[in-house]
Amino acid sequence: MRKIIIILFLSVVYSLQGAIINEKLYRKAETHFENREWSEALSMYNILLIENPKEVKLYVSSVVAASYKEAPQSVMHYVELSERNGVSLDSLFIGVNALTMAHRKSKIYENMLLLIKKEQPWLKKLINTYLLRFYRFRNDAPRIVEISDELLEMFPDDERLLKLKGDALLEQGEELQSFDCYKRIYQKDSTNRDALIFLGNFMYNRGIEQLKELEMHYDSLMSPTRMQYASYEWEKNRILDTDFREAASYLEKADKQYTTPYLRKTLYSIYTRLAEIGKAEMILDESKSRKKSP
């Protein structure tokens, strides 16, 4: 099965490449590769590269074989050779990624990128772009945050990077830091729907949790004094006037762009808590009219 996958990979990715000089030697090299005879395969790839200095698939197989041998200097040799011979790094990266995925050895691809980033720091932007794509595919939240931070040093206003970082932080349970990322997006673009919904939901959920804690604490009092009741009312009003009103301001903007049942439900909950009866009834009336319309 693996052999079939590799053959398909080579035929698709390199369909635009010319025929290799010395096909017989190439087939032998590939046989050694498939048999995991890395040294023998590399010896033949070296000969083939002299005759075919621009063949991407030869560099791809050489990099992967050298990686299996755990020979980073050899990996860099083939990367640098490809650069000197005018081979596109994008083609090399795509090829290595596809071949290592077929082998279920994606760590080889990651290590190659990290090695090039270390040895050729002037390619940091390009390498980080590929690393970020790789870590997103792997759903590696800590690495997404790390690479996003490095890219944000160069592109601090990039909303896509801020969103990727914010989502990764949220996945790690870093809700406040995630909020900060989406707040930065909102500050740069107050119409960004993702930011509006995230910030609105964050403030709404925080307000709900704070009210629950406040009410639990008040209910635990055996005989609350007037002072304690006044303190309870003051804190409840503070939560309503800050978290809930801020949540409403974000979600109302998102709702004006286009509404969803979830948005309507959340806004209705906010309005009823804020005693804004007119707005709450308007949502109910609109919901009823939608149900009646064919």
Solvent accessible surface area in square Angstrom, and as a share of the most:
residue,aa,sasa,rsa
1,M,170,0.76
2,R,110,0.40
3,K,115,0.49
4,I,101,0.51
5,I,66,0.34
6,I,7,0.03
7,I,90,0.45
8,L,107,0.53
9,F,19,0.08
10,L,29,0.14
11,S,64,0.41
12,V,109,0.63
13,V,56,0.32
14,Y,12,0.05
15,S,77,0.50
16,L,173,0.86
17,Q,65,0.29
18,G,52,0.50
19,A,96,0.74
20,I,8,0.04
21,I,106,0.54
22,N,66,0.34
23,E,73,0.33
24,K,131,0.55
25,L,28,0.14
26,Y,21,0.08
27,R,142,0.52
28,K,97,0.41
29,A,0,0.00
30,E,20,0.09
31,T,73,0.42
32,H,41,0.18
33,F,5,0.02
34,E,67,0.30
35,N,87,0.45
36,R,112,0.41
37,E,66,0.30
38,W,31,0.11
39,S,57,0.36
40,E,82,0.37
41,A,0,0.00
42,L,15,0.07
43,S,63,0.41
44,M,38,0.17
45,Y,0,0.00
46,N,65,0.33
47,I,87,0.44
48,L,0,0.00
49,L,9,0.04
50,I,143,0.73
51,E,69,0.31
52,N,10,0.05
53,P,53,0.33
54,K,130,0.55
55,E,13,0.06
56,V,9,0.05
57,K,33,0.14
58,L,0,0.00
59,Y,0,0.00
60,V,0,0.00
61,S,4,0.03
62,S,0,0.00
63,V,0,0.00
64,V,0,0.00
65,A,0,0.00
66,A,0,0.00
67,S,23,0.15
68,Y,36,0.14
69,K,92,0.39
70,E,149,0.67
71,A,30,0.24
72,P,74,0.47
73,Q,160,0.71
74,S,32,0.21
75,V,6,0.04
76,M,13,0.06
77,H,85,0.38
78,Y,7,0.03
79,V,0,0.00
80,E,63,0.28
81,L,37,0.19
82,S,1,0.00
83,E,57,0.26
84,R,162,0.59
85,N,42,0.21
86,G,63,0.61
87,V,14,0.08
88,S,55,0.35
89,L,27,0.13
90,D,64,0.33
91,S,40,0.26
92,L,0,0.00
93,F,0,0.00
94,I,92,0.46
95,G,0,0.00
96,V,0,0.00
97,N,43,0.22
98,A,30,0.23
99,L,3,0.01
100,T,0,0.00
101,M,84,0.37
102,A,15,0.12
103,H,8,0.03
104,R,215,0.78
105,K,92,0.39
106,S,22,0.14
107,K,117,0.50
108,I,18,0.09
109,Y,6,0.02
110,E,13,0.06
111,N,73,0.37
112,M,3,0.01
113,L,0,0.00
114,L,71,0.35
115,L,32,0.16
116,I,0,0.00
117,K,35,0.15
118,K,156,0.66
119,E,84,0.38
120,Q,10,0.05
121,P,81,0.51
122,W,187,0.66
123,L,32,0.16
124,K,69,0.29
125,K,109,0.46
126,L,56,0.28
127,I,0,0.00
128,N,0,0.00
129,T,48,0.28
130,Y,17,0.06
131,L,0,0.00
132,L,5,0.02
133,R,138,0.51
134,F,13,0.05
135,Y,5,0.02
136,R,123,0.45
137,F,143,0.60
138,R,122,0.44
139,N,95,0.49
140,D,44,0.23
141,A,7,0.06
142,P,68,0.43
143,R,104,0.38
144,I,14,0.07
145,V,21,0.12
146,E,81,0.36
147,I,2,0.01
148,S,0,0.00
149,D,54,0.28
150,E,36,0.16
151,L,7,0.03
152,L,14,0.07
153,E,135,0.61
154,M,83,0.37
155,F,78,0.33
156,P,68,0.43
157,D,95,0.49
158,D,45,0.23
159,E,55,0.24
160,R,128,0.47
161,L,3,0.02
162,L,0,0.00
163,K,69,0.29
164,L,24,0.12
165,K,32,0.13
166,G,0,0.00
167,D,54,0.28
168,A,4,0.03
169,L,6,0.03
170,L,74,0.37
171,E,102,0.46
172,Q,79,0.35
173,G,54,0.52
174,E,73,0.33
175,E,95,0.43
176,L,118,0.59
177,Q,92,0.41
178,S,0,0.00
179,F,29,0.12
180,D,81,0.42
181,C,5,0.03
182,Y,7,0.03
183,K,54,0.23
184,R,86,0.31
185,I,2,0.01
186,Y,38,0.14
187,Q,130,0.58
188,K,84,0.36
189,D,44,0.23
190,S,57,0.37
191,T,89,0.52
192,N,31,0.16
193,R,37,0.13
194,D,70,0.36
195,A,0,0.00
196,L,0,0.00
197,I,50,0.25
198,F,32,0.13
199,L,0,0.00
200,G,0,0.00
201,N,30,0.15
202,F,25,0.10
203,M,5,0.02
204,Y,33,0.13
205,N,78,0.40
206,R,94,0.34
207,G,0,0.00
208,I,27,0.14
209,E,90,0.40
210,Q,54,0.24
211,L,8,0.04
212,K,107,0.45
213,E,117,0.53
214,L,26,0.13
215,E,69,0.31
216,M,140,0.62
217,H,118,0.53
218,Y,43,0.16
219,D,113,0.59
220,S,77,0.50
221,L,46,0.23
222,M,186,0.83
223,S,96,0.62
224,P,53,0.33
225,T,78,0.45
226,R,221,0.81
227,M,153,0.68
228,Q,71,0.31
229,Y,110,0.42
230,A,55,0.43
231,S,66,0.43
232,Y,30,0.12
233,E,45,0.20
234,W,168,0.59
235,E,45,0.20
236,K,51,0.22
237,N,72,0.37
238,R,84,0.31
239,I,2,0.01
240,L,25,0.12
241,D,80,0.42
242,T,58,0.34
243,D,3,0.02
244,F,0,0.00
245,R,105,0.38
246,E,57,0.26
247,A,0,0.00
248,A,7,0.06
249,S,48,0.31
250,Y,8,0.03
251,L,0,0.00
252,E,47,0.21
253,K,83,0.35
254,A,0,0.00
255,D,23,0.12
256,K,171,0.73
257,Q,78,0.35
258,Y,136,0.52
259,T,45,0.26
260,T,46,0.27
261,P,119,0.75
262,Y,116,0.44
263,L,3,0.01
264,R,32,0.12
265,K,152,0.64
266,T,6,0.03
267,L,2,0.01
268,Y,74,0.28
269,S,26,0.17
270,I,0,0.00
271,Y,12,0.04
272,T,58,0.34
273,R,104,0.38
274,L,18,0.09
275,A,73,0.57
276,E,42,0.19
277,I,100,0.51
278,G,50,0.48
279,K,91,0.38
280,A,5,0.04
281,E,93,0.42
282,M,116,0.52
283,I,9,0.04
284,L,74,0.37
285,D,88,0.45
286,E,58,0.26
287,S,36,0.23
288,K,116,0.49
289,S,63,0.41
290,R,123,0.45
291,K,174,0.74
292,K,171,0.72
293,S,64,0.41
294,P,181,1.14
